């Protein structure tokens, strides 16, 4: 999986607010779908009894915290967060989702 290392001749960037705020809505949706797919793959791998993330690992925690959320809701939360915090455009999008959606969702989705 691409983890920010070299892929061919290009490096895969860690998507942050500078990328997010200059991207078209379809590109933002594609990023969110890609992130969701990666999490679903890890969860399926774990469900098949393969050694993977623990029940309290990243993907399992994201699934619990995002329960009931939609793609549109996630896009809106991230858009609003960067609009309200233009000084923090270097914050990775995945970090924004974690602290603005996953962590608050964990308290609601016990």
Gaussian input, Z-matrix of N, CA and C with variables (Angstrom, degrees):
# hf/3-21g

backbone

0 1
 N
 C     1     B1
 C     2     B2     1     A1
 N     3     B3     2     A2     1     D1
 C     4     B4     3     A3     2     D2
 C     5     B5     4     A4     3     D3
 N     6     B6     5     A5     4     D4
 C     7     B7     6     A6     5     D5
 C     8     B8     7     A7     6     D6
 N     9     B9     8     A8     7     D7
 C    10    B10     9     A9     8     D8
 C    11    B11    10    A10     9     D9
 N    12    B12    11    A11    10    D10
 C    13    B13    12    A12    11    D11
 C    14    B14    13    A13    12    D12
 N    15    B15    14    A14    13    D13
 C    16    B16    15    A15    14    D14
 C    17    B17    16    A16    15    D15
 N    18    B18    17    A17    16    D16
 C    19    B19    18    A18    17    D17
 C    20    B20    19    A19    18    D18
 N    21    B21    20    A20    19    D19
 C    22    B22    21    A21    20    D20
 C    23    B23    22    A22    21    D21
 N    24    B24    23    A23    22    D22
 C    25    B25    24    A24    23    D23
 C    26    B26    25    A25    24    D24
 N    27    B27    26    A26    25    D25
 C    28    B28    27    A27    26    D26
 C    29    B29    28    A28    27    D27
 N    30    B30    29    A29    28    D28
 C    31    B31    30    A30    29    D29
 C    32    B32    31    A31    30    D30
 N    33    B33    32    A32    31    D31
 C    34    B34    33    A33    32    D32
 C    35    B35    34    A34    33    D33
 N    36    B36    35    A35    34    D34
 C    37    B37    36    A36    35    D35
 C    38    B38    37    A37    36    D36
 N    39    B39    38    A38    37    D37
 C    40    B40    39    A39    38    D38
 C    41    B41    40    A40    39    D39
 N    42    B42    41    A41    40    D40
 C    43    B43    42    A42    41    D41
 C    44    B44    43    A43    42    D42
 N    45    B45    44    A44    43    D43
 C    46    B46    45    A45    44    D44
 C    47    B47    46    A46    45    D45
 N    48    B48    47    A47    46    D46
 C    49    B49    48    A48    47    D47
 C    50    B50    49    A49    48    D48
 N    51    B51    50    A50    49    D49
 C    52    B52    51    A51    50    D50
 C    53    B53    52    A52    51    D51
 N    54    B54    53    A53    52    D52
 C    55    B55    54    A54    53    D53
 C    56    B56    55    A55    54    D54
 N    57    B57    56    A56    55    D55
 C    58    B58    57    A57    56    D56
 C    59    B59    58    A58    57    D57
 N    60    B60    59    A59    58    D58
 C    61    B61    60    A60    59    D59
 C    62    B62    61    A61    60    D60
 N    63    B63    62    A62    61    D61
 C    64    B64    63    A63    62    D62
 C    65    B65    64    A64    63    D63
 N    66    B66    65    A65    64    D64
 C    67    B67    66    A66    65    D65
 C    68    B68    67    A67    66    D66
 N    69    B69    68    A68    67    D67
 C    70    B70    69    A69    68    D68
 C    71    B71    70    A70    69    D69
 N    72    B72    71    A71    70    D70
 C    73    B73    72    A72    71    D71
 C    74    B74    73    A73    72    D72
 N    75    B75    74    A74    73    D73
 C    76    B76    75    A75    74    D74
 C    77    B77    76    A76    75    D75
 N    78    B78    77    A77    76    D76
 C    79    B79    78    A78    77    D77
 C    80    B80    79    A79    78    D78
 N    81    B81    80    A80    79    D79
 C    82    B82    81    A81    80    D80
 C    83    B83    82    A82    81    D81
 N    84    B84    83    A83    82    D82
 C    85    B85    84    A84    83    D83
 C    86    B86    85    A85    84    D84
 N    87    B87    86    A86    85    D85
 C    88    B88    87    A87    86    D86
 C    89    B89    88    A88    87    D87
 N    90    B90    89    A89    88    D88
 C    91    B91    90    A90    89    D89
 C    92    B92    91    A91    90    D90
 N    93    B93    92    A92    91    D91
 C    94    B94    93    A93    92    D92
 C    95    B95    94    A94    93    D93
 N    96    B96    95    A95    94    D94
 C    97    B97    96    A96    95    D95
 C    98    B98    97    A97    96    D96
 N    99    B99    98    A98    97    D97
 C   100   B100    99    A99    98    D98
 C   101   B101   100   A100    99    D99
 N   102   B102   101   A101   100   D100
 C   103   B103   102   A102   101   D101
 C   104   B104   103   A103   102   D102
 N   105   B105   104   A104   103   D103
 C   106   B106   105   A105   104   D104
 C   107   B107   106   A106   105   D105
 N   108   B108   107   A107   106   D106
 C   109   B109   108   A108   107   D107
 C   110   B110   109   A109   108   D108
 N   111   B111   110   A110   109   D109
 C   112   B112   111   A111   110   D110
 C   113   B113   112   A112   111   D111
 N   114   B114   113   A113   112   D112
 C   115   B115   114   A114   113   D113
 C   116   B116   115   A115   114   D114
 N   117   B117   116   A116   115   D115
 C   118   B118   117   A117   116   D116
 C   119   B119   118   A118   117   D117
 N   120   B120   119   A119   118   D118
 C   121   B121   120   A120   119   D119
 C   122   B122   121   A121   120   D120
 N   123   B123   122   A122   121   D121
 C   124   B124   123   A123   122   D122
 C   125   B125   124   A124   123   D123
 N   126   B126   125   A125   124   D124
 C   127   B127   126   A126   125   D125
 C   128   B128   127   A127   126   D126
 N   129   B129   128   A128   127   D127
 C   130   B130   129   A129   128   D128
 C   131   B131   130   A130   129   D129
 N   132   B132   131   A131   130   D130
 C   133   B133   132   A132   131   D131
 C   134   B134   133   A133   132   D132
 N   135   B135   134   A134   133   D133
 C   136   B136   135   A135   134   D134
 C   137   B137   136   A136   135   D135
 N   138   B138   137   A137   136   D136
 C   139   B139   138   A138   137   D137
 C   140   B140   139   A139   138   D138
 N   141   B141   140   A140   139   D139
 C   142   B142   141   A141   140   D140
 C   143   B143   142   A142   141   D141
 N   144   B144   143   A143   142   D142
 C   145   B145   144   A144   143   D143
 C   146   B146   145   A145   144   D144
 N   147   B147   146   A146   145   D145
 C   148   B148   147   A147   146   D146
 C   149   B149   148   A148   147   D147
 N   150   B150   149   A149   148   D148
 C   151   B151   150   A150   149   D149
 C   152   B152   151   A151   150   D150
 N   153   B153   152   A152   151   D151
 C   154   B154   153   A153   152   D152
 C   155   B155   154   A154   153   D153
 N   156   B156   155   A155   154   D154
 C   157   B157   156   A156   155   D155
 C   158   B158   157   A157   156   D156
 N   159   B159   158   A158   157   D157
 C   160   B160   159   A159   158   D158
 C   161   B161   160   A160   159   D159
 N   162   B162   161   A161   160   D160
 C   163   B163   162   A162   161   D161
 C   164   B164   163   A163   162   D162
 N   165   B165   164   A164   163   D163
 C   166   B166   165   A165   164   D164
 C   167   B167   166   A166   165   D165
 N   168   B168   167   A167   166   D166
 C   169   B169   168   A168   167   D167
 C   170   B170   169   A169   168   D168
 N   171   B171   170   A170   169   D169
 C   172   B172   171   A171   170   D170
 C   173   B173   172   A172   171   D171
 N   174   B174   173   A173   172   D172
 C   175   B175   174   A174   173   D173
 C   176   B176   175   A175   174   D174
 N   177   B177   176   A176   175   D175
 C   178   B178   177   A177   176   D176
 C   179   B179   178   A178   177   D177
 N   180   B180   179   A179   178   D178
 C   181   B181   180   A180   179   D179
 C   182   B182   181   A181   180   D180
 N   183   B183   182   A182   181   D181
 C   184   B184   183   A183   182   D182
 C   185   B185   184   A184   183   D183
 N   186   B186   185   A185   184   D184
 C   187   B187   186   A186   185   D185
 C   188   B188   187   A187   186   D186
 N   189   B189   188   A188   187   D187
 C   190   B190   189   A189   188   D188
 C   191   B191   190   A190   189   D189
 N   192   B192   191   A191   190   D190
 C   193   B193   192   A192   191   D191
 C   194   B194   193   A193   192   D192
 N   195   B195   194   A194   193   D193
 C   196   B196   195   A195   194   D194
 C   197   B197   196   A196   195   D195
 N   198   B198   197   A197   196   D196
 C   199   B199   198   A198   197   D197
 C   200   B200   199   A199   198   D198
 N   201   B201   200   A200   199   D199
 C   202   B202   201   A201   200   D200
 C   203   B203   202   A202   201   D201
 N   204   B204   203   A203   202   D202
 C   205   B205   204   A204   203   D203
 C   206   B206   205   A205   204   D204
 N   207   B207   206   A206   205   D205
 C   208   B208   207   A207   206   D206
 C   209   B209   208   A208   207   D207
 N   210   B210   209   A209   208   D208
 C   211   B211   210   A210   209   D209
 C   212   B212   211   A211   210   D210
 N   213   B213   212   A212   211   D211
 C   214   B214   213   A213   212   D212
 C   215   B215   214   A214   213   D213
 N   216   B216   215   A215   214   D214
 C   217   B217   216   A216   215   D215
 C   218   B218   217   A217   216   D216
 N   219   B219   218   A218   217   D217
 C   220   B220   219   A219   218   D218
 C   221   B221   220   A220   219   D219
 N   222   B222   221   A221   220   D220
 C   223   B223   222   A222   221   D221
 C   224   B224   223   A223   222   D222
 N   225   B225   224   A224   223   D223
 C   226   B226   225   A225   224   D224
 C   227   B227   226   A226   225   D225
 N   228   B228   227   A227   226   D226
 C   229   B229   228   A228   227   D227
 C   230   B230   229   A229   228   D228
 N   231   B231   230   A230   229   D229
 C   232   B232   231   A231   230   D230
 C   233   B233   232   A232   231   D231
 N   234   B234   233   A233   232   D232
 C   235   B235   234   A234   233   D233
 C   236   B236   235   A235   234   D234
 N   237   B237   236   A236   235   D235
 C   238   B238   237   A237   236   D236
 C   239   B239   238   A238   237   D237
 N   240   B240   239   A239   238   D238
 C   241   B241   240   A240   239   D239
 C   242   B242   241   A241   240   D240
 N   243   B243   242   A242   241   D241
 C   244   B244   243   A243   242   D242
 C   245   B245   244   A244   243   D243
 N   246   B246   245   A245   244   D244
 C   247   B247   246   A246   245   D245
 C   248   B248   247   A247   246   D246
 N   249   B249   248   A248   247   D247
 C   250   B250   249   A249   248   D248
 C   251   B251   250   A250   249   D249
 N   252   B252   251   A251   250   D250
 C   253   B253   252   A252   251   D251
 C   254   B254   253   A253   252   D252
 N   255   B255   254   A254   253   D253
 C   256   B256   255   A255   254   D254
 C   257   B257   256   A256   255   D255
 N   258   B258   257   A257   256   D256
 C   259   B259   258   A258   257   D257
 C   260   B260   259   A259   258   D258
 N   261   B261   260   A260   259   D259
 C   262   B262   261   A261   260   D260
 C   263   B263   262   A262   261   D261
 N   264   B264   263   A263   262   D262
 C   265   B265   264   A264   263   D263
 C   266   B266   265   A265   264   D264
 N   267   B267   266   A266   265   D265
 C   268   B268   267   A267   266   D266
 C   269   B269   268   A268   267   D267
 N   270   B270   269   A269   268   D268
 C   271   B271   270   A270   269   D269
 C   272   B272   271   A271   270   D270
 N   273   B273   272   A272   271   D271
 C   274   B274   273   A273   272   D272
 C   275   B275   274   A274   273   D273
 N   276   B276   275   A275   274   D274
 C   277   B277   276   A276   275   D275
 C   278   B278   277   A277   276   D276
 N   279   B279   278   A278   277   D277
 C   280   B280   279   A279   278   D278
 C   281   B281   280   A280   279   D279
 N   282   B282   281   A281   280   D280
 C   283   B283   282   A282   281   D281
 C   284   B284   283   A283   282   D282
 N   285   B285   284   A284   283   D283
 C   286   B286   285   A285   284   D284
 C   287   B287   286   A286   285   D285
 N   288   B288   287   A287   286   D286
 C   289   B289   288   A288   287   D287
 C   290   B290   289   A289   288   D288
 N   291   B291   290   A290   289   D289
 C   292   B292   291   A291   290   D290
 C   293   B293   292   A292   291   D291
 N   294   B294   293   A293   292   D292
 C   295   B295   294   A294   293   D293
 C   296   B296   295   A295   294   D294
 N   297   B297   296   A296   295   D295
 C   298   B298   297   A297   296   D296
 C   299   B299   298   A298   297   D297
 N   300   B300   299   A299   298   D298
 C   301   B301   300   A300   299   D299
 C   302   B302   301   A301   300   D300
 N   303   B303   302   A302   301   D301
 C   304   B304   303   A303   302   D302
 C   305   B305   304   A304   303   D303
 N   306   B306   305   A305   304   D304
 C   307   B307   306   A306   305   D305
 C   308   B308   307   A307   306   D306
 N   309   B309   308   A308   307   D307
 C   310   B310   309   A309   308   D308
 C   311   B311   310   A310   309   D309
 N   312   B312   311   A311   310   D310
 C   313   B313   312   A312   311   D311
 C   314   B314   313   A313   312   D312
 N   315   B315   314   A314   313   D313
 C   316   B316   315   A315   314   D314
 C   317   B317   316   A316   315   D315
 N   318   B318   317   A317   316   D316
 C   319   B319   318   A318   317   D317
 C   320   B320   319   A319   318   D318
 N   321   B321   320   A320   319   D319
 C   322   B322   321   A321   320   D320
 C   323   B323   322   A322   321   D321
 N   324   B324   323   A323   322   D322
 C   325   B325   324   A324   323   D323
 C   326   B326   325   A325   324   D324
 N   327   B327   326   A326   325   D325
 C   328   B328   327   A327   326   D326
 C   329   B329   328   A328   327   D327

   B1=1.4598
   B2=1.5182
   B3=1.2927
   B4=1.4507
   B5=1.5181
   B6=1.3104
   B7=1.4597
   B8=1.5161
   B9=1.2849
   B10=1.4490
   B11=1.5208
   B12=1.3380
   B13=1.4511
   B14=1.5118
   B15=1.3007
   B16=1.4587
   B17=1.5192
   B18=1.2961
   B19=1.4591
   B20=1.5154
   B21=1.3059
   B22=1.4517
   B23=1.5140
   B24=1.3114
   B25=1.4517
   B26=1.5185
   B27=1.3220
   B28=1.4613
   B29=1.5148
   B30=1.3058
   B31=1.4535
   B32=1.5229
   B33=1.3243
   B34=1.4629
   B35=1.5285
   B36=1.3310
   B37=1.4613
   B38=1.5257
   B39=1.3156
   B40=1.4550
   B41=1.5230
   B42=1.3151
   B43=1.4626
   B44=1.5232
   B45=1.3202
   B46=1.4580
   B47=1.5282
   B48=1.3151
   B49=1.4577
   B50=1.5140
   B51=1.3372
   B52=1.4646
   B53=1.5222
   B54=1.3312
   B55=1.4675
   B56=1.5321
   B57=1.3299
   B58=1.4650
   B59=1.5199
   B60=1.3287
   B61=1.4678
   B62=1.5223
   B63=1.3195
   B64=1.4652
   B65=1.5293
   B66=1.3207
   B67=1.4668
   B68=1.5210
   B69=1.3144
   B70=1.4655
   B71=1.5289
   B72=1.3285
   B73=1.4706
   B74=1.5314
   B75=1.3258
   B76=1.4695
   B77=1.5269
   B78=1.3185
   B79=1.4687
   B80=1.5271
   B81=1.3228
   B82=1.4675
   B83=1.5259
   B84=1.3261
   B85=1.4712
   B86=1.5228
   B87=1.3203
   B88=1.4688
   B89=1.5297
   B90=1.3164
   B91=1.4666
   B92=1.5276
   B93=1.3267
   B94=1.4673
   B95=1.5245
   B96=1.3235
   B97=1.4664
   B98=1.5310
   B99=1.3134
   B100=1.4635
   B101=1.5132
   B102=1.3200
   B103=1.4611
   B104=1.5237
   B105=1.3214
   B106=1.4679
   B107=1.5264
   B108=1.3311
   B109=1.4660
   B110=1.5201
   B111=1.3238
   B112=1.4624
   B113=1.5264
   B114=1.3185
   B115=1.4663
   B116=1.5228
   B117=1.3288
   B118=1.4692
   B119=1.5252
   B120=1.3155
   B121=1.4664
   B122=1.5220
   B123=1.3205
   B124=1.4630
   B125=1.5240
   B126=1.3211
   B127=1.4662
   B128=1.5292
   B129=1.3223
   B130=1.4679
   B131=1.5227
   B132=1.2941
   B133=1.4626
   B134=1.5238
   B135=1.3191
   B136=1.4665
   B137=1.5293
   B138=1.3200
   B139=1.4695
   B140=1.5258
   B141=1.3190
   B142=1.4651
   B143=1.5219
   B144=1.3291
   B145=1.4514
   B146=1.5153
   B147=1.3122
   B148=1.4556
   B149=1.5235
   B150=1.3213
   B151=1.4644
   B152=1.5246
   B153=1.2687
   B154=1.4670
   B155=1.5168
   B156=1.2946
   B157=1.4566
   B158=1.5180
   B159=1.2944
   B160=1.4604
   B161=1.5183
   B162=1.3294
   B163=1.4679
   B164=1.5242
   B165=1.3109
   B166=1.4627
   B167=1.5351
   B168=1.3244
   B169=1.4565
   B170=1.5176
   B171=1.3066
   B172=1.4607
   B173=1.5215
   B174=1.3268
   B175=1.4688
   B176=1.5145
   B177=1.3252
   B178=1.4689
   B179=1.5212
   B180=1.3200
   B181=1.4631
   B182=1.5239
   B183=1.3268
   B184=1.4691
   B185=1.5228
   B186=1.3262
   B187=1.4694
   B188=1.5253
   B189=1.3255
   B190=1.4736
   B191=1.5250
   B192=1.3187
   B193=1.4611
   B194=1.5153
   B195=1.3275
   B196=1.4635
   B197=1.5234
   B198=1.3125
   B199=1.4683
   B200=1.5317
   B201=1.3280
   B202=1.4633
   B203=1.5200
   B204=1.3254
   B205=1.4665
   B206=1.5259
   B207=1.3059
   B208=1.4624
   B209=1.5270
   B210=1.3111
   B211=1.4578
   B212=1.5275
   B213=1.3186
   B214=1.4724
   B215=1.5184
   B216=1.3296
   B217=1.4683
   B218=1.5217
   B219=1.3261
   B220=1.4642
   B221=1.5230
   B222=1.3183
   B223=1.4544
   B224=1.5278
   B225=1.3174
   B226=1.4665
   B227=1.5247
   B228=1.3289
   B229=1.4711
   B230=1.5258
   B231=1.3198
   B232=1.4651
   B233=1.5285
   B234=1.3220
   B235=1.4726
   B236=1.5257
   B237=1.3196
   B238=1.4683
   B239=1.5239
   B240=1.3403
   B241=1.4622
   B242=1.5239
   B243=1.3277
   B244=1.4682
   B245=1.5263
   B246=1.3221
   B247=1.4682
   B248=1.5275
   B249=1.3292
   B250=1.4627
   B251=1.5304
   B252=1.3336
   B253=1.4699
   B254=1.5328
   B255=1.3325
   B256=1.4703
   B257=1.5305
   B258=1.3030
   B259=1.4634
   B260=1.5347
   B261=1.3213
   B262=1.4698
   B263=1.5305
   B264=1.3080
   B265=1.4617
   B266=1.5303
   B267=1.3211
   B268=1.4675
   B269=1.5333
   B270=1.3206
   B271=1.4687
   B272=1.5330
   B273=1.3398
   B274=1.4663
   B275=1.5295
   B276=1.3126
   B277=1.4631
   B278=1.5236
   B279=1.3187
   B280=1.4679
   B281=1.5335
   B282=1.3256
   B283=1.4689
   B284=1.5276
   B285=1.3136
   B286=1.4606
   B287=1.5247
   B288=1.3163
   B289=1.4689
   B290=1.5212
   B291=1.3255
   B292=1.4675
   B293=1.5299
   B294=1.3338
   B295=1.4635
   B296=1.5256
   B297=1.3166
   B298=1.4623
   B299=1.5219
   B300=1.3329
   B301=1.4679
   B302=1.5275
   B303=1.3305
   B304=1.4674
   B305=1.5205
   B306=1.3236
   B307=1.4708
   B308=1.5297
   B309=1.3396
   B310=1.4711
   B311=1.5342
   B312=1.3309
   B313=1.4614
   B314=1.5143
   B315=1.3278
   B316=1.4651
   B317=1.5227
   B318=1.3213
   B319=1.4624
   B320=1.5190
   B321=1.3222
   B322=1.4680
   B323=1.5236
   B324=1.3223
   B325=1.4682
   B326=1.5255
   B327=1.2939
   B328=1.4735
   B329=1.4916
   A1=108.85
   A2=117.67
   A3=121.90
   A4=109.00
   A5=115.61
   A6=119.59
   A7=112.00
   A8=116.89
   A9=120.01
   A10=111.98
   A11=118.31
   A12=121.89
   A13=110.30
   A14=116.23
   A15=120.70
   A16=110.69
   A17=116.02
   A18=122.99
   A19=104.91
   A20=116.03
   A21=118.35
   A22=108.78
   A23=116.68
   A24=120.55
   A25=112.74
   A26=116.72
   A27=120.17
   A28=111.52
   A29=115.64
   A30=121.22
   A31=108.29
   A32=116.92
   A33=121.57
   A34=107.31
   A35=118.08
   A36=119.66
   A37=112.15
   A38=115.55
   A39=121.40
   A40=104.60
   A41=117.06
   A42=121.60
   A43=109.56
   A44=115.15
   A45=120.52
   A46=109.37
   A47=116.01
   A48=120.79
   A49=114.33
   A50=117.22
   A51=118.27
   A52=110.27
   A53=116.85
   A54=120.48
   A55=110.00
   A56=115.34
   A57=121.55
   A58=111.62
   A59=116.24
   A60=120.30
   A61=113.26
   A62=117.57
   A63=120.12
   A64=112.18
   A65=116.48
   A66=121.01
   A67=111.64
   A68=115.39
   A69=121.95
   A70=109.19
   A71=117.52
   A72=120.50
   A73=113.93
   A74=117.98
   A75=120.13
   A76=111.96
   A77=117.22
   A78=121.07
   A79=109.41
   A80=116.67
   A81=120.84
   A82=110.42
   A83=115.80
   A84=120.01
   A85=110.61
   A86=117.05
   A87=120.79
   A88=110.57
   A89=117.54
   A90=120.81
   A91=109.99
   A92=116.80
   A93=120.70
   A94=111.61
   A95=117.32
   A96=120.84
   A97=109.71
   A98=117.71
   A99=121.22
   A100=111.99
   A101=116.80
   A102=121.31
   A103=110.28
   A104=116.91
   A105=120.94
   A106=111.03
   A107=117.27
   A108=120.50
   A109=111.61
   A110=117.60
   A111=120.69
   A112=110.43
   A113=116.74
   A114=121.38
   A115=110.20
   A116=117.28
   A117=120.73
   A118=111.64
   A119=117.43
   A120=120.90
   A121=110.17
   A122=116.81
   A123=119.47
   A124=111.01
   A125=117.35
   A126=120.78
   A127=110.72
   A128=117.91
   A129=121.32
   A130=110.36
   A131=116.89
   A132=122.58
   A133=109.44
   A134=115.96
   A135=121.70
   A136=110.70
   A137=117.76
   A138=122.11
   A139=111.56
   A140=117.04
   A141=121.02
   A142=112.63
   A143=116.85
   A144=121.13
   A145=114.38
   A146=116.30
   A147=119.86
   A148=108.77
   A149=116.94
   A150=117.90
   A151=109.21
   A152=116.77
   A153=121.69
   A154=108.07
   A155=115.79
   A156=120.45
   A157=110.41
   A158=115.41
   A159=120.66
   A160=109.74
   A161=115.65
   A162=120.55
   A163=111.45
   A164=116.74
   A165=119.88
   A166=110.74
   A167=117.09
   A168=121.82
   A169=112.12
   A170=115.36
   A171=121.76
   A172=112.83
   A173=117.50
   A174=120.27
   A175=112.43
   A176=117.18
   A177=120.34
   A178=110.99
   A179=115.70
   A180=120.23
   A181=110.62
   A182=117.32
   A183=120.64
   A184=109.98
   A185=117.17
   A186=120.76
   A187=110.29
   A188=117.73
   A189=120.97
   A190=110.98
   A191=116.85
   A192=120.87
   A193=114.41
   A194=117.12
   A195=120.84
   A196=112.79
   A197=117.10
   A198=120.54
   A199=110.01
   A200=115.76
   A201=121.04
   A202=114.48
   A203=117.86
   A204=120.86
   A205=109.81
   A206=115.98
   A207=121.54
   A208=109.51
   A209=115.16
   A210=121.09
   A211=110.13
   A212=116.32
   A213=120.79
   A214=111.63
   A215=116.62
   A216=120.35
   A217=110.58
   A218=117.15
   A219=120.69
   A220=110.51
   A221=116.92
   A222=120.99
   A223=110.36
   A224=116.37
   A225=121.05
   A226=111.75
   A227=117.22
   A228=120.77
   A229=110.28
   A230=116.82
   A231=120.25
   A232=110.42
   A233=117.81
   A234=121.02
   A235=110.93
   A236=116.59
   A237=120.81
   A238=111.68
   A239=116.49
   A240=118.98
   A241=110.36
   A242=117.27
   A243=119.58
   A244=111.62
   A245=118.43
   A246=120.66
   A247=110.62
   A248=116.78
   A249=121.45
   A250=112.87
   A251=117.63
   A252=121.94
   A253=111.22
   A254=117.60
   A255=119.24
   A256=113.15
   A257=117.18
   A258=120.82
   A259=112.01
   A260=117.09
   A261=121.72
   A262=112.89
   A263=116.93
   A264=120.30
   A265=112.92
   A266=118.45
   A267=120.81
   A268=111.50
   A269=117.82
   A270=121.06
   A271=108.71
   A272=117.17
   A273=119.64
   A274=112.11
   A275=116.41
   A276=121.70
   A277=110.64
   A278=117.59
   A279=119.90
   A280=110.54
   A281=117.68
   A282=121.32
   A283=110.33
   A284=116.74
   A285=120.78
   A286=110.31
   A287=117.49
   A288=120.85
   A289=110.12
   A290=116.89
   A291=121.61
   A292=111.05
   A293=116.88
   A294=120.30
   A295=114.34
   A296=117.91
   A297=119.94
   A298=113.38
   A299=118.00
   A300=120.40
   A301=113.00
   A302=117.16
   A303=120.09
   A304=111.16
   A305=117.58
   A306=120.53
   A307=111.40
   A308=119.76
   A309=118.30
   A310=112.41
   A311=116.98
   A312=120.86
   A313=113.10
   A314=117.51
   A315=120.58
   A316=111.19
   A317=116.80
   A318=120.74
   A319=112.58
   A320=116.55
   A321=121.59
   A322=112.40
   A323=117.09
   A324=122.07
   A325=112.90
   A326=117.01
   A327=120.27
   A328=112.70
   D1=148.98
   D2=179.50
   D3=-75.55
   D4=125.73
   D5=-177.29
   D6=-123.82
   D7=25.36
   D8=179.71
   D9=96.25
   D10=-5.28
   D11=176.67
   D12=-79.23
   D13=-175.14
   D14=-179.06
   D15=-70.60
   D16=133.44
   D17=174.86
   D18=-125.63
   D19=106.53
   D20=-174.03
   D21=63.01
   D22=-131.66
   D23=-179.19
   D24=-94.06
   D25=-6.66
   D26=-177.33
   D27=-112.25
   D28=151.99
   D29=174.88
   D30=-97.42
   D31=138.42
   D32=178.17
   D33=-81.30
   D34=120.16
   D35=-177.54
   D36=-76.14
   D37=151.36
   D38=169.26
   D39=-81.86
   D40=112.21
   D41=-173.65
   D42=-67.05
   D43=125.22
   D44=178.55
   D45=-125.63
   D46=-171.41
   D47=-176.84
   D48=-63.53
   D49=-27.21
   D50=177.52
   D51=-66.58
   D52=-37.11
   D53=175.74
   D54=-72.60
   D55=-45.77
   D56=-174.22
   D57=-59.61
   D58=-49.68
   D59=-173.36
   D60=-71.27
   D61=-14.54
   D62=178.51
   D63=-106.43
   D64=5.48
   D65=-178.71
   D66=-95.31
   D67=148.72
   D68=175.32
   D69=-70.21
   D70=154.97
   D71=179.47
   D72=-52.58
   D73=-38.73
   D74=179.66
   D75=-66.00
   D76=-33.94
   D77=177.73
   D78=-69.29
   D79=-40.95
   D80=177.49
   D81=-61.53
   D82=-44.74
   D83=178.47
   D84=-62.02
   D85=-41.35
   D86=179.38
   D87=-62.11
   D88=-39.63
   D89=177.27
   D90=-61.76
   D91=-47.91
   D92=-178.90
   D93=-64.04
   D94=-40.01
   D95=177.80
   D96=-64.71
   D97=-41.92
   D98=177.89
   D99=-61.48
   D100=-43.54
   D101=177.48
   D102=-62.86
   D103=-45.53
   D104=179.10
   D105=-62.62
   D106=-40.22
   D107=178.92
   D108=-64.34
   D109=-41.08
   D110=178.64
   D111=-61.75
   D112=-40.61
   D113=178.33
   D114=-66.74
   D115=-41.94
   D116=178.59
   D117=-63.45
   D118=-37.91
   D119=178.24
   D120=-63.58
   D121=-44.90
   D122=178.74
   D123=-63.21
   D124=-40.65
   D125=179.58
   D126=-65.31
   D127=-40.08
   D128=178.10
   D129=-66.16
   D130=-39.95
   D131=178.13
   D132=-60.82
   D133=-44.70
   D134=178.50
   D135=-65.12
   D136=-40.57
   D137=-178.37
   D138=-65.38
   D139=-27.40
   D140=178.96
   D141=-80.23
   D142=8.56
   D143=177.64
   D144=78.77
   D145=11.69
   D146=178.31
   D147=-82.27
   D148=151.24
   D149=177.44
   D150=-65.60
   D151=119.00
   D152=-179.41
   D153=-146.94
   D154=-156.91
   D155=-177.91
   D156=-62.82
   D157=145.76
   D158=177.16
   D159=-67.54
   D160=165.51
   D161=-179.68
   D162=-57.99
   D163=-24.23
   D164=178.50
   D165=-106.18
   D166=21.04
   D167=178.37
   D168=-76.93
   D169=-178.26
   D170=-175.64
   D171=-56.10
   D172=-55.93
   D173=-174.93
   D174=-63.21
   D175=-43.77
   D176=178.73
   D177=-61.93
   D178=-39.15
   D179=179.78
   D180=-68.09
   D181=-40.71
   D182=177.87
   D183=-61.82
   D184=-44.71
   D185=-179.94
   D186=-59.29
   D187=-44.67
   D188=179.11
   D189=-64.35
   D190=-46.84
   D191=-176.65
   D192=-70.00
   D193=-26.44
   D194=-177.82
   D195=-97.28
   D196=4.13
   D197=-179.03
   D198=-53.77
   D199=128.93
   D200=178.67
   D201=86.75
   D202=-5.89
   D203=179.81
   D204=-86.45
   D205=154.11
   D206=177.96
   D207=-114.00
   D208=166.06
   D209=175.75
   D210=-59.08
   D211=-43.58
   D212=179.72
   D213=-63.12
   D214=-39.91
   D215=179.29
   D216=-64.87
   D217=-42.70
   D218=179.52
   D219=-63.40
   D220=-44.04
   D221=178.75
   D222=-59.89
   D223=-43.47
   D224=-179.45
   D225=-65.21
   D226=-43.72
   D227=179.81
   D228=-61.13
   D229=-46.19
   D230=-178.79
   D231=-66.22
   D232=-44.43
   D233=176.71
   D234=-55.94
   D235=-49.25
   D236=-177.52
   D237=-65.33
   D238=-37.88
   D239=-178.20
   D240=-64.00
   D241=-48.13
   D242=-179.56
   D243=-67.69
   D244=-33.11
   D245=176.46
   D246=-64.73
   D247=-36.90
   D248=-179.47
   D249=-81.92
   D250=-14.98
   D251=-176.53
   D252=-131.80
   D253=60.20
   D254=-177.37
   D255=-62.66
   D256=-19.17
   D257=177.80
   D258=-76.38
   D259=-9.56
   D260=-176.16
   D261=-114.49
   D262=32.31
   D263=-177.90
   D264=-66.28
   D265=-16.63
   D266=178.55
   D267=-81.79
   D268=-5.18
   D269=178.15
   D270=-70.42
   D271=127.61
   D272=179.03
   D273=-60.40
   D274=143.68
   D275=-179.99
   D276=-60.02
   D277=-40.60
   D278=-179.75
   D279=-62.59
   D280=-34.14
   D281=176.33
   D282=-68.21
   D283=-39.78
   D284=177.72
   D285=-63.02
   D286=-44.81
   D287=177.59
   D288=-61.55
   D289=-43.19
   D290=-179.23
   D291=-58.48
   D292=-54.57
   D293=-173.30
   D294=-81.29
   D295=-24.30
   D296=-178.19
   D297=-97.56
   D298=-16.78
   D299=-178.33
   D300=-128.31
   D301=-52.40
   D302=-174.81
   D303=-65.24
   D304=-55.06
   D305=-176.75
   D306=-59.98
   D307=-48.73
   D308=176.64
   D309=-61.79
   D310=-35.69
   D311=179.87
   D312=-66.47
   D313=-29.06
   D314=179.50
   D315=-62.70
   D316=-35.62
   D317=178.04
   D318=-68.57
   D319=-30.55
   D320=-178.57
   D321=-87.62
   D322=-30.29
   D323=-171.33
   D324=-107.75
   D325=50.16
   D326=-178.14
   D327=-74.50

